[in-house]
Amino acid sequence: MPALVKMGVIGLGRMGQLNTNLLSSQINGAKLYAVAEINEQARSRVAGEFDITRAFADFQELLALPELDAVIITTPTSTHHDLVVAAAEAGKAILCEKPLALTLAETRSVQSAATRSARGLNTQTRRRAAA
């Protein structure tokens, strides 16, 4: 049996919680491995609900996990650029809520970082109306 893809979720608002639920119950081949959220109450609730021992206030701690394969970024749009670049530089595959960035220059920066990392970058656009 192939190893599970170890996933981290950065941001535990509505879409982050939807993704943690999906990773924990409906995505074969993936494991919810770590979460990062600045709101302590949301972080503790999700960590307790899904028995996550790697729950961080600082996303950099999540990205520093060498065994983590990929991240889902579900934070406010204004943070996407910096988080995607940091995740790419950390060598993680990335799924980010849309939009990737707020300006054309930031979008190009994100694309460059993703190309350098060669790990993959996708934008999540599905299920927005279902959440």
C-alpha positions in Angstrom: 0.0 0.0 0.0 1.4 3.4 -0.9 2.3 5.9 1.8 -0.3 8.4 2.7 0.3 12.0 1.6 0.8 14.0 4.8 -1.3 17.2 4.5 -1.2 20.4 6.5 -4.0 23.1 6.5 -3.1 26.7 7.1 -6.1 28.7 8.2 -9.1 27.2 10.0 -11.9 29.5 9.0 -14.9 28.1 7.1 -13.0 26.7 4.1 -10.2 25.4 6.3 -12.6 23.5 8.4 -14.3 22.1 5.3 -10.9 20.9 4.1 -10.0 19.4 7.5 -13.3 17.5 7.4 -12.7 16.3 3.9 -9.1 15.2 4.6 -10.2 13.3 7.7 -13.1 11.4 6.1 -13.3 11.5 2.4 -9.9 11.8 0.7 -8.3 8.4 0.1 -4.5 8.5 0.1 -4.2 11.6 2.2 -3.8 12.2 5.9 -4.6 15.4 7.9 -1.2 15.7 9.6 -0.9 19.3 10.8 -2.8 22.6 11.1 -1.8 26.2 11.6 -4.2 28.9 12.8 -3.6 32.0 14.8 -6.9 31.7 16.6 -6.2 29.5 19.6 -9.8 28.4 20.1 -10.2 27.3 16.4 -6.8 25.6 16.4 -7.6 23.7 19.7 -11.0 22.7 18.5 -9.8 21.2 15.2 -6.8 19.6 16.8 -9.0 17.9 19.4 -11.7 16.9 17.0 -9.2 15.2 14.6 -6.6 14.1 17.1 -3.9 16.3 15.5 -0.8 16.6 17.7 0.9 19.1 15.3 -1.2 22.3 15.7 0.7 25.6 15.4 -0.1 29.3 15.8 2.8 30.1 13.4 2.5 28.7 9.9 6.3 28.6 9.7 6.4 25.8 12.3 4.0 23.8 10.1 6.1 24.4 7.0 9.3 23.4 8.8 8.0 19.8 9.3 10.3 17.8 7.0 7.8 14.9 6.7 4.9 17.2 5.6 4.2 16.6 1.9 1.7 19.3 1.0 -0.4 22.2 2.3 -3.8 23.7 1.8 -3.9 27.4 2.2 -7.3 28.8 3.3 -6.4 32.1 4.8 -7.6 35.6 3.9 -6.7 36.5 0.3 -4.3 39.2 1.4 -2.0 36.5 2.9 -2.0 34.1 0.0 1.1 35.5 -1.7 3.4 35.3 1.3 2.1 31.9 2.4 2.4 30.3 -1.1 5.9 31.6 -1.6 6.9 30.4 1.9 5.3 27.0 1.2 7.1 26.7 -2.2 10.4 27.6 -0.6 9.8 24.9 2.0 9.4 22.4 -0.7 5.7 21.6 -0.2 3.1 20.9 -2.8 0.4 23.6 -2.5 -3.4 23.9 -2.9 -4.5 27.5 -2.3 -7.9 29.1 -2.2 -8.5 31.6 -5.0 -7.2 34.1 -5.8 -3.5 33.3 -5.5 -2.6 37.0 -5.1 -4.0 40.5 -5.3 -1.8 41.9 -8.0 -0.3 40.8 -11.2 3.2 41.3 -9.8 2.4 39.1 -6.8 0.8 36.4 -9.0 4.0 36.3 -11.1 6.1 36.0 -7.9 3.9 33.1 -6.8 4.3 31.4 -10.2 8.1 31.9 -10.0 8.3 30.4 -6.5 6.2 27.4 -7.5 8.3 26.8 -10.7 11.5 26.9 -8.6 10.1 24.4 -6.1 8.8 22.0 -8.8 6.4 20.5 -6.2 3.1 21.7 -7.7 0.7 24.6 -7.2 -3.0 24.4 -7.7 -5.9 26.8 -7.0 -8.9 25.5 -5.2 -12.1 26.7 -6.8 -14.4 23.7 -6.3 -17.3 23.5 -3.8 -17.3 27.2 -2.9 -21.1 27.3 -3.1 -21.4 24.1 -1.1 -19.5 25.3 1.9 
